[in-house]
Amino acid sequence: MNVLSPLSVHEFIEIAKNENEIMIGDFVSYFQNQIEEASNYAIGPYFWFIGDNSTLMITAASQNINELTPYQHEAWTKGNTFFFAENIHPDDRFFVLSAFKLAVEKIELLPLERQSSVRLNIYARMLNAKAEYRWVLIQMPRLYINEKDRTTVGFILVTDLSHLEFLKRPTLMTLTDKVNNQNQYFHIAEDLKELVVADLPNITKREQEIVNLMAKGLNSPAISEKLYLSYHTVENHKRNLRKKTNTKTSAELIDYVWRNNLI
């Protein structure tokens, strides 16, 4: 069983630092597809950065990062693990570092052909441009894993969730691992310090796209136009989603998705 233990920044650096040679050259070019597709992952305003484990430095960041954090672009691209951690709420900081470590360990155990199919979601509080804490969704759409199966570079996407209201703290971390075209979910909640298999419904890629757009506030006609689907098809997908999640309304569906960290 994978147990989540508190992890300080110093401990994280000790574990994460990797001096193996990185062979991908320009990091931005390597992650270009993820940069271009970031708007498909994000359900609100977002920024991204790329972390390099061989130096524990942030090597690149989106140009809008100063609009969503207290620091300018130059400060981020010269920042390190300490800098990133200092942007996270003190009560969440050790958890986020532990969650990253545990997620990477889980991914490294998978066959190479499946490593890229794993999706990581972490909820935490980070500083906004006014230096106020608000909820964000931290995702890792892609990792670079070297020949020794050690993660050395990660593309990190952070979405601002201040437009949403949380009735209670959501599941803190979800790992989604696609096997045989089915999603297997692994959860860590605030009162659960182990990574456990979660019995959640399998949501298809198309359903994921629709529920993401619903979370952005789009109605069925707008979703239909966005995805080039008929209104009838969108409504069918929504009915299937409500049936899978045992919810009756769109509001209940969105609440279910947030509580279980499925976005």
Buried (B, 14 or more C-beta within 10 A) or exposed (E): EBEBEEBEBEBBBEBBEBEEEBEEEEBEEBBEEBBEEBEEBBBBBBBBBBBBBBBBBBBBBBEEBBEBBBBEBEBBBEBBBEBBBBBBBEEBBBBBBBBBBBBBEBBBEBEEEEBBEBBBBBBBBBBBEEEEBBBBBBBBBBBBBBEEEBBBBBBBBBBBBBEBEEEEBBBBBBBBBBEEEEBBBBBBBEEEBEBEEBEBBEBBEBBBBBBBBBBBEBEBEBBBEBBEBEEEBBBEBBEBBBEBBEBEEBEEBBBBBBBBBBB
